[in-house]
Amino acid sequence: MATLKRNIANQKLLGAINSYPDTAVSKQAVTTQEEVLASKSSRHIQIGTIAGGFKSIGQPIISNEESTKDPVPVIMESKVPGLTVTETASLSSEVSTMIGETVSNGFLHRVVTHGSPEGIKLALKQSLGVIDPKIETAVRDATLTQFRNRIVSILRSDIFKEFNKVVNVFKEQFINFTGGESGARLQTFFKKFISGAGNLPKANESITEDQDFKSTKNVLAVTGTGATWNYGSTPENYKFEIVSTEEELEIELRTAKRELTEVIVSWTGNFMNEDITAKKIHTEYARKGPKTGIPYHYIIRKDGTLQRGIPLGSETKSNTVTESDHNKFSIVIGFVAKYDCDAGTPNKDKHISHRSITIAQMKTFDQFCSNFYSAFPGGQVLGMNDLTDLASSPGFDVRDYVHNRFGKGSVFADPRKESSLSPKELVRKRVQS
């Protein structure tokens, strides 16, 4: 078996990087990120917030932050900094005399837009026909404080065009380094410092040093073998793949062929000395009939390995989840855990505890939650014990945990009495709450 040592790889890769420095790309990437944030972020974080002469009539999905990139609708007020948006009627004095009341200025337009500097600039230009210099005051007022001195120039530039210019230079440098044959040159490059390897790492090769996610193969197709999944009737040769990296997990979440809004956390009912696999769990459940099979989309094994179960495109058949009507939009993840003792210990039920979950498992769970919230910012994370009083899994209060750890609240007053929500229903509930 060949082993790729991380410290040697880092040294070699550093040498490669020095051959075609990416400093300009890195700087431009940071600049682009800042400029996108400046132009698309909104200060309208609550209903009724006024910035740039526009008042928010909605609020973002995540309401505990200082700004948002969610598409928050805003409506133009009668006072816009630096602009006149009302008009005095030519016969106002005559009308006042006739009706015995003072006639105020009239509102020229009713404008609804996105509450970002970019949205407000476009709305003012289209509705009032004003030129750029006249809307600078309003745009600055709608911009996050740290970007106000730059926002005018940012909105005038083509952000992505400037970034692509630098990327193209980087690509040319990379092609020069690889001699125009990137794949062959890099394979040769890696072979030089992989001990005992004739090729790049294969399925039975490893990278030394602990990682958040352990990989059993070099490249993994995100779709995997999911096409052959059929619950209890799934073919024997079905592969329950390992999740290799954080990026791979996030891509998988974002490209799922089913709408997803929540994660339900459970455990598999195992002892401390049992590091069971998804394959074994599936085999045990499949014996119950063709409509069963493993109830988890992912399991977290004792060493922190994240392993796939049901493909994300398929719903769980877990009785607890389906009976509580939380199966349609949910991902079920299970810790290989339950008993804080070894198999065969007398009175095992006295050892049911969250202490059966290892530090490595919690580390992977935290990373999973981070990727889930990145893919679904307003998503919900619940415990199986939130759905029924009969469940103890996963041995701790999941909603409290993610609130304290990630600052994520729950839209459910009582998940036992409420079903899972579609993305549109979740947004609606966020706004209403």
Backbone torsions as a table, in degrees:
resi	resn	phi	psi	omega
1	MET	NA	133.3	179.0
2	ALA	-88.4	148.3	-180.0
3	THR	-127.6	130.7	177.7
4	LEU	-98.6	111.3	-177.6
5	LYS	-83.9	127.7	-173.2
6	ARG	-62.2	-43.1	-175.5
7	ASN	-65.7	-37.2	178.2
8	ILE	-68.8	-42.0	178.6
9	ALA	-60.1	-41.7	-179.9
10	ASN	-62.5	-41.1	178.9
11	GLN	-62.5	-45.7	-178.4
12	LYS	-66.6	-42.2	-179.8
13	LEU	-67.0	-34.5	177.3
14	LEU	-62.2	-40.4	176.8
15	GLY	-62.5	-39.0	178.9
16	ALA	-65.8	-41.6	-179.5
17	ILE	-61.5	-38.9	-179.6
18	ASN	-65.8	-21.6	179.0
19	SER	-73.0	-26.3	175.8
20	TYR	-143.4	79.4	-174.6
21	PRO	-54.5	136.6	-178.5
22	ASP	-106.4	20.8	-176.9
23	THR	-56.1	-44.5	-178.4
24	ALA	-63.9	-39.3	179.3
25	VAL	-65.9	-44.9	-179.3
26	SER	-59.7	-46.5	-179.3
27	LYS	-64.0	-43.1	-178.8
28	GLN	-68.1	-34.0	178.0
29	ALA	-63.0	-43.4	178.1
30	VAL	-64.2	-43.7	179.1
31	THR	-61.2	-44.7	179.9
32	THR	-62.2	-42.9	179.0
33	GLN	-59.9	-44.0	179.6
34	GLU	-64.6	-41.9	-177.2
35	GLU	-68.9	-37.4	175.8
36	VAL	-64.9	-43.1	178.5
37	LEU	-61.0	-43.2	-178.9
38	ALA	-63.2	-43.6	-173.4
39	SER	-79.9	-25.9	-173.1
40	LYS	-110.3	-10.6	179.5
41	SER	-79.9	150.7	-177.8
42	SER	-122.1	141.6	173.9
43	ARG	-84.4	-3.7	-177.4
44	HIS	-83.7	81.6	-173.4
45	ILE	-97.9	-5.8	177.1
46	GLN	-142.0	154.5	175.7
47	ILE	-60.8	128.3	179.3
48	GLY	98.1	-7.3	177.2
49	THR	-65.8	132.4	179.3
50	ILE	-113.4	127.5	176.6
51	ALA	-152.2	132.7	-179.4
52	GLY	67.8	19.4	-179.0
53	GLY	82.0	12.5	179.1
54	PHE	-122.7	138.3	-179.5
55	LYS	-109.3	133.7	-178.7
56	SER	-73.4	136.4	177.4
57	ILE	-114.2	12.6	175.1
58	GLY	-149.6	-173.9	176.9
59	GLN	-147.0	157.2	-176.9
60	PRO	-69.3	162.4	177.2
61	ILE	-60.9	-44.6	177.8
62	ILE	-97.9	114.7	-170.8
63	SER	-106.0	7.8	-177.2
64	ASN	-107.3	27.0	-179.8
65	GLU	-120.4	166.0	-176.7
66	GLU	-82.0	-17.9	177.5
67	SER	-151.2	172.2	-178.5
68	THR	-150.4	151.4	171.7
69	LYS	-106.3	5.0	175.1
70	ASP	-64.4	150.1	-179.8
71	PRO	-75.6	80.0	-178.7
72	VAL	-83.3	121.2	179.4
73	PRO	-74.5	139.1	177.7
74	VAL	-131.6	155.9	-179.8
75	ILE	-123.8	139.5	-176.7
76	MET	-69.5	134.2	176.7
77	GLU	-88.7	175.2	-179.5
78	SER	-78.5	-11.6	178.0
79	LYS	-121.8	110.1	177.3
80	VAL	-114.4	124.2	-177.8
81	PRO	-51.6	123.6	176.2
82	GLY	83.8	0.7	-176.8
83	LEU	-135.7	155.3	172.6
84	THR	-105.7	119.1	-178.3
85	VAL	-117.3	8.8	174.5
86	THR	-118.3	164.1	-177.0
87	GLU	-138.7	136.5	178.5
88	THR	-87.8	128.5	-179.8
89	ALA	-67.1	141.6	-178.1
90	SER	-64.9	-25.9	-179.6
91	LEU	-109.4	31.3	-175.1
92	SER	-62.1	-38.4	-178.3
93	SER	-67.6	-39.6	178.9
94	GLU	-65.4	-41.3	179.2
95	VAL	-64.6	-39.8	179.3
96	SER	-61.6	-40.4	179.6
97	THR	-65.2	-39.4	-177.3
98	MET	-67.9	-42.3	-174.0
99	ILE	-98.6	-8.2	177.4
100	GLY	74.5	18.8	178.6
101	GLU	-136.0	155.6	178.5
102	THR	-75.3	130.5	178.9
103	VAL	-92.7	123.3	179.8
104	SER	-88.0	168.7	179.4
105	ASN	-62.5	149.3	-179.4
106	GLY	-92.1	149.7	179.2
107	PHE	-83.9	122.2	-175.3
108	LEU	-68.9	-42.5	-172.4
109	HIS	-142.3	153.5	170.1
110	ARG	-112.9	110.6	-171.1
111	VAL	-121.4	129.5	175.1
112	VAL	-119.5	133.7	-178.2
113	THR	-151.4	-172.9	173.8
114	HIS	-84.4	139.4	-172.5
115	GLY	-78.1	19.9	178.3
116	SER	-91.9	162.6	175.1
117	PRO	-55.3	-39.1	179.1
118	GLU	-62.6	-45.9	-179.7
119	GLY	-65.9	-41.1	-178.6
120	ILE	-69.2	-39.6	177.3
121	LYS	-60.1	-48.6	-178.5
122	LEU	-62.6	-41.6	-178.6
123	ALA	-64.6	-42.8	-178.9
124	LEU	-67.5	-39.2	-179.8
125	LYS	-67.4	-40.7	-176.7
126	GLN	-76.6	-37.0	-175.3
127	SER	-84.8	-35.1	-176.3
128	LEU	-107.1	-14.5	179.4
129	GLY	69.4	25.4	-177.4
130	VAL	-86.8	157.9	179.3
131	ILE	-88.7	164.1	-174.0
132	ASP	-50.3	-49.6	-175.9
133	PRO	-56.3	-30.6	-176.6
134	LYS	-77.4	-15.4	-177.9
135	ILE	-105.8	4.4	-176.2
136	GLU	-62.6	-39.7	-178.9
137	THR	-62.3	-44.9	-179.8
138	ALA	-65.6	-41.7	-178.7
139	VAL	-64.8	-43.2	178.8
140	ARG	-62.3	-38.9	-179.5
141	ASP	-65.1	-27.0	-179.5
142	ALA	-89.2	-1.5	-174.4
143	THR	-96.8	148.4	174.9
144	LEU	-58.1	142.8	-172.7
145	THR	-50.5	-44.7	-173.9
146	GLN	-68.7	-12.1	-177.5
147	PHE	-114.4	3.7	-172.0
148	ARG	-63.5	-34.8	-179.1
149	ASN	-74.1	-16.4	-175.6
150	ARG	-110.0	-12.2	-167.6
151	ILE	-62.0	-37.0	-178.2
152	VAL	-62.8	-47.1	179.4
153	SER	-68.1	-33.3	178.9
154	ILE	-63.3	-45.2	-177.6
155	LEU	-70.2	-21.5	179.1
156	ARG	-83.7	-18.8	-175.0
157	SER	-93.5	164.4	173.4
158	ASP	-98.8	96.1	-171.4
159	ILE	-55.7	-51.6	-172.8
160	PHE	-74.7	-27.5	176.5
161	LYS	-64.7	-42.3	179.3
162	GLU	-64.9	-39.6	179.4
163	PHE	-65.3	-42.9	-178.2
164	ASN	-64.0	-30.9	177.4
165	LYS	-59.9	-46.1	-178.0
166	VAL	-70.0	-39.4	178.8
167	VAL	-61.0	-40.1	-179.9
168	ASN	-63.6	-36.2	176.0
169	VAL	-64.5	-43.5	178.7
170	PHE	-60.3	-42.6	179.5
171	LYS	-60.7	-41.4	179.1
172	GLU	-62.7	-41.0	179.4
173	GLN	-64.7	-40.1	-179.5
174	PHE	-65.7	-43.1	178.8
175	ILE	-61.4	-39.3	177.9
176	ASN	-63.8	-39.6	180.0
177	PHE	-64.7	-40.6	-176.1
178	THR	-89.2	0.2	179.9
179	GLY	68.6	19.1	179.1
180	GLY	82.6	-0.2	179.7
181	GLU	-126.1	69.6	-170.2
182	SER	-53.6	-53.2	-174.5
183	GLY	-60.0	-49.8	-177.6
184	ALA	-65.2	-43.0	-178.4
185	ARG	-65.0	-41.7	-178.4
186	LEU	-70.4	-34.4	175.8
187	GLN	-61.7	-45.5	178.6
188	THR	-61.4	-40.7	179.5
189	PHE	-58.9	-46.8	-178.8
190	PHE	-70.5	-35.2	-177.9
191	LYS	-58.8	-30.2	-174.8
192	LYS	-63.4	-26.6	-176.4
193	PHE	-127.5	19.9	170.7
194	ILE	-101.0	108.7	-175.4
195	SER	-64.6	122.3	174.7
196	GLY	78.7	9.0	-176.1
197	ALA	-101.1	135.6	174.6
198	GLY	-94.1	-20.1	179.1
199	ASN	-138.8	-173.9	175.0
200	LEU	-66.0	160.5	-176.4
201	PRO	-52.0	136.1	176.8
202	LYS	-108.2	-169.1	-172.3
203	ALA	-60.8	-31.4	-175.9
204	ASN	-97.3	15.3	179.9
205	GLU	-105.3	161.5	-173.1
206	SER	-138.4	165.6	172.2
207	ILE	-111.5	124.2	-178.8
208	THR	-74.3	153.5	-177.5
209	GLU	95.3	138.8	-177.0
210	ASP	-63.4	144.7	177.2
211	GLN	-132.0	161.2	176.1
212	ASP	-63.8	-46.4	177.3
213	PHE	-119.8	128.2	178.3
214	LYS	-92.7	136.6	-175.6
215	SER	-108.0	142.9	176.1
216	THR	-105.2	0.1	177.6
217	LYS	-154.1	161.6	-173.2
218	ASN	-76.6	-46.5	-179.8
219	VAL	-128.5	132.6	-176.7
220	LEU	-125.5	125.1	175.0
221	ALA	-69.5	127.1	-175.8
222	VAL	-58.4	-35.4	-178.6
223	THR	-73.3	-21.0	176.8
224	GLY	53.8	-140.4	-179.7
225	THR	-103.0	20.5	-173.8
226	GLY	-57.6	-23.2	-177.0
227	ALA	-63.7	-23.9	-178.0
228	THR	-97.0	4.6	-179.0
229	TRP	-68.8	133.5	177.9
230	ASN	-152.2	47.8	177.8
231	TYR	51.0	-128.6	-176.3
232	GLY	-65.8	-16.1	179.4
233	SER	-99.4	13.7	179.5
234	THR	-63.2	137.7	-179.2
235	PRO	-55.6	150.2	-178.5
236	GLU	-61.4	-30.9	-175.8
237	ASN	-86.9	10.5	178.9
238	TYR	-61.7	134.5	-177.9
239	LYS	-101.5	123.4	174.8
240	PHE	-91.6	94.9	-170.6
241	GLU	-73.1	156.8	173.0
242	ILE	-87.9	142.7	173.5
243	VAL	-82.8	123.7	-171.0
244	SER	-84.0	-45.1	-172.4
245	THR	-140.4	165.8	176.3
246	GLU	-61.9	-43.0	-178.0
247	GLU	-61.6	-40.9	179.6
248	GLU	-62.3	-42.4	179.6
249	LEU	-63.3	-45.3	-176.7
250	GLU	-66.3	-38.8	176.6
251	ILE	-61.5	-42.4	-179.5
252	GLU	-62.3	-41.8	179.1
253	LEU	-65.4	-43.9	-176.1
254	ARG	-70.8	-25.4	-176.2
255	THR	-105.9	14.0	-179.5
256	ALA	-58.6	143.4	-178.0
257	LYS	-88.6	24.8	178.8
258	ARG	-145.5	141.5	177.5
259	GLU	-66.6	132.5	-176.7
260	LEU	-127.6	137.1	177.3
261	THR	-137.6	-10.1	-176.9
262	GLU	-149.3	157.4	174.9
263	VAL	-117.9	135.0	175.6
264	ILE	-114.1	124.2	-173.6
265	VAL	-101.5	131.7	-177.7
266	SER	-138.8	-169.9	169.0
267	TRP	-140.4	165.5	-169.3
268	THR	-92.5	-9.2	178.7
269	GLY	84.4	37.4	-176.7
270	ASN	-114.3	166.6	-179.0
271	PHE	-92.0	170.3	-176.8
272	MET	-62.7	-32.6	-177.5
273	ASN	-95.3	18.6	178.2
274	GLU	-117.0	106.5	175.4
275	ASP	-102.5	75.4	-173.4
276	ILE	-73.5	151.6	179.7
277	THR	-102.2	164.9	177.2
278	ALA	-62.4	-36.3	179.3
279	LYS	-60.8	-45.1	-178.7
280	LYS	-67.4	-40.6	178.1
281	ILE	-61.1	-45.6	-179.6
282	HIS	-61.3	-42.8	-179.5
283	THR	-59.8	-41.9	-179.4
284	GLU	-65.8	-43.2	-179.5
285	TYR	-71.3	-36.3	-176.7
286	ALA	-63.9	-23.4	178.0
287	ARG	-64.0	-19.4	-177.2
288	LYS	-80.8	-11.9	178.0
289	GLY	144.1	167.0	-175.7
290	PRO	-68.5	-16.0	-177.3
291	LYS	-100.4	12.7	-177.5
292	THR	-105.9	-115.2	-176.4
293	GLY	90.3	174.5	-178.3
294	ILE	-54.4	134.1	-177.1
295	PRO	-89.5	-1.2	-174.9
296	TYR	-106.7	141.2	172.5
297	HIS	-78.8	-30.4	176.0
298	TYR	-143.1	149.5	167.8
299	ILE	-124.0	151.3	175.8
300	ILE	-111.3	110.6	-176.2
301	ARG	-78.2	170.6	-171.6
302	LYS	-57.2	-34.4	-178.0
303	ASP	-88.0	7.2	178.8
304	GLY	93.0	-1.2	178.3
305	THR	-64.7	132.9	177.1
306	LEU	-99.4	118.5	-176.0
307	GLN	-120.2	139.4	-179.8
308	ARG	-75.1	148.3	172.4
309	GLY	-121.0	-106.6	175.8
310	ILE	-66.7	138.1	173.1
311	PRO	-60.3	145.9	-177.2
312	LEU	-59.6	-25.0	-179.4
313	GLY	-73.3	-8.5	-179.0
314	SER	-113.3	145.0	179.1
315	GLU	-81.1	152.9	175.1
316	THR	-71.4	152.4	174.0
317	LYS	-105.0	14.7	177.6
318	SER	-55.7	127.7	-178.9
319	ASN	-59.2	-44.6	-178.1
320	THR	-61.9	-43.7	-176.9
321	VAL	-70.2	-44.0	-178.2
322	THR	-70.5	-39.8	-179.3
323	GLU	-67.1	-26.8	177.5
324	SER	-90.4	2.8	178.0
325	ASP	61.2	40.9	177.8
326	HIS	-117.0	20.3	-175.5
327	ASN	-89.7	-27.6	-169.2
328	LYS	-64.4	-40.0	-174.5
329	PHE	-118.8	21.3	-171.5
330	SER	-111.2	155.8	168.7
331	ILE	-111.9	130.1	177.6
332	VAL	-105.6	126.0	178.6
333	ILE	-123.1	135.9	-175.7
334	GLY	-125.1	130.8	170.5
335	PHE	-75.1	138.4	169.2
336	VAL	-76.3	92.1	-170.9
337	ALA	-171.0	172.2	167.7
338	LYS	160.2	-50.6	-175.3
339	TYR	-102.8	125.8	180.0
340	ASP	-85.6	52.4	-179.2
341	CYS	-165.3	170.4	178.7
342	ASP	-83.0	158.1	177.4
343	ALA	-58.4	140.0	-179.9
344	GLY	94.1	-6.1	178.6
345	THR	-68.2	130.5	178.8
346	PRO	-62.1	152.4	177.7
347	ASN	52.8	51.8	-174.5
348	LYS	-58.3	-31.3	-176.9
349	ASP	-64.3	-19.2	176.4
350	LYS	-74.7	-11.0	-176.1
351	HIS	-108.3	13.1	175.2
352	ILE	-69.7	119.1	-172.7
353	SER	-163.3	152.9	173.4
354	HIS	-66.5	-16.2	178.3
355	ARG	-69.1	-9.7	175.0
356	SER	-75.5	-10.2	177.6
357	ILE	-90.6	125.6	-176.0
358	THR	-80.0	164.0	176.9
359	ILE	-60.9	-40.6	179.4
360	ALA	-61.8	-38.0	178.7
361	GLN	-66.3	-42.3	179.9
362	MET	-66.6	-33.8	177.7
363	LYS	-63.1	-43.7	178.2
364	THR	-67.5	-38.7	178.3
365	PHE	-61.1	-42.9	178.0
366	ASP	-60.3	-42.5	-179.8
367	GLN	-66.9	-38.1	177.9
368	PHE	-61.5	-47.2	179.7
369	CYS	-60.5	-41.6	179.8
370	SER	-60.4	-44.5	178.0
371	ASN	-67.4	-38.1	179.2
372	PHE	-63.6	-46.7	-179.4
373	TYR	-67.6	-29.8	176.2
374	SER	-67.3	-40.1	179.6
375	ALA	-77.2	-35.1	-177.2
376	PHE	-133.7	81.5	-172.6
377	PRO	-53.8	-32.7	-178.8
378	GLY	-97.9	12.0	-175.4
379	GLY	-63.7	159.7	-178.5
380	GLN	-109.5	141.0	175.5
381	VAL	-124.9	118.7	-174.9
382	LEU	-123.9	159.2	171.3
383	GLY	-94.5	155.6	174.2
384	MET	-59.1	-30.6	178.9
385	ASN	-73.0	-6.7	172.8
386	ASP	-82.1	-18.7	-174.3
387	LEU	-94.3	-21.6	-179.5
388	THR	-157.6	146.2	177.2
389	ASP	-72.0	-13.3	-177.6
390	LEU	-82.5	-11.6	-177.5
391	ALA	-103.1	138.1	175.2
392	SER	-103.8	-13.8	-175.3
393	SER	-72.4	143.5	6.8
394	PRO	-97.6	26.8	176.3
395	GLY	89.5	1.2	176.9
396	PHE	-151.1	166.4	-179.3
397	ASP	-81.7	102.6	-174.6
398	VAL	-66.7	-41.8	-178.1
399	ARG	-63.5	-40.5	176.0
400	ASP	-64.9	-39.8	-177.3
401	TYR	-62.8	-49.6	-177.0
402	VAL	-71.1	-26.4	176.1
403	HIS	-67.9	-44.4	-179.8
404	ASN	-73.8	-35.1	-174.8
405	ARG	-84.1	-40.2	-173.4
406	PHE	-119.3	-3.2	-178.5
407	GLY	70.1	26.4	-176.7
408	LYS	-104.5	120.1	177.9
409	GLY	-90.2	172.2	-179.7
410	SER	-110.2	141.0	176.6
411	VAL	-86.2	-8.8	-177.1
412	PHE	-90.0	125.0	171.9
413	ALA	-73.6	-42.0	177.8
414	ASP	-150.2	97.1	-177.3
415	PRO	-57.8	-20.7	179.5
416	ARG	-67.4	-26.9	-176.9
417	LYS	-106.5	0.1	-178.3
418	GLU	-126.2	141.8	179.8
419	SER	-88.2	168.5	177.0
420	SER	-64.4	155.5	-173.3
421	LEU	-111.8	142.6	172.7
422	SER	-71.5	165.2	177.8
423	PRO	-54.4	-43.2	-179.9
424	LYS	-67.1	-40.8	179.1
425	GLU	-65.3	-36.6	179.5
426	LEU	-65.7	-43.5	177.6
427	VAL	-61.4	-44.4	-179.2
428	ARG	-61.3	-42.2	-178.7
429	LYS	-68.1	-36.8	177.0
430	ARG	-60.7	-44.1	-178.7
431	VAL	-65.7	-42.3	-177.9
432	GLN	-67.7	-31.8	-178.7
433	SER	-84.9	NA	NA
